[in-house]
Amino acid sequence: MPWGNVTVTGQDGRDIFLDGNYESACGRAPGPFVVTYGIHTFETLDTSLHVECCGNAKVNKTNPAVTIVLVPVKPQGSV
């Protein structure tokens, strides 16, 4: 199975959660995080364990090393 690397910028020192697995962080930003080829979702959680920031990375043969910036997620009910 092919592997690649994702670096998460703008969230230095924060716990990063991968692909909706909130049981345990996959590491701390900026990483790098080793993932299989494909599309992966990276997230941070706030103190209430709600998703605070997120971003997707597509890792493949053409782009085996990717850098992403997580963007803030609007809280539910906000406009």
QUICOR-V714207 format. One record per backbone hydrogen bond with DSSP energy under -0.5 kcal/mol. CO is the residue of the C=O (numbers start at 1). NH is the residue of the N-H. If there is no record, write none. Layout:
CO;NH, CO;NH
This chain:
2;37, 4;35, 5;66, 6;32, 6;33, 7;9, 7;68, 9;70, 11;14, 14;29, 16;26, 16;27, 17;43, 18;21, 20;22, 27;16, 28;31, 29;13, 30;8, 33;6, 33;35, 35;4, 38;59, 40;57, 41;19, 42;55, 43;17, 44;52, 44;53, 46;49, 50;46, 52;73, 53;44, 54;71, 55;42, 57;40, 57;59, 59;38, 63;60, 64;5, 66;7, 68;9, 71;54, 75;78
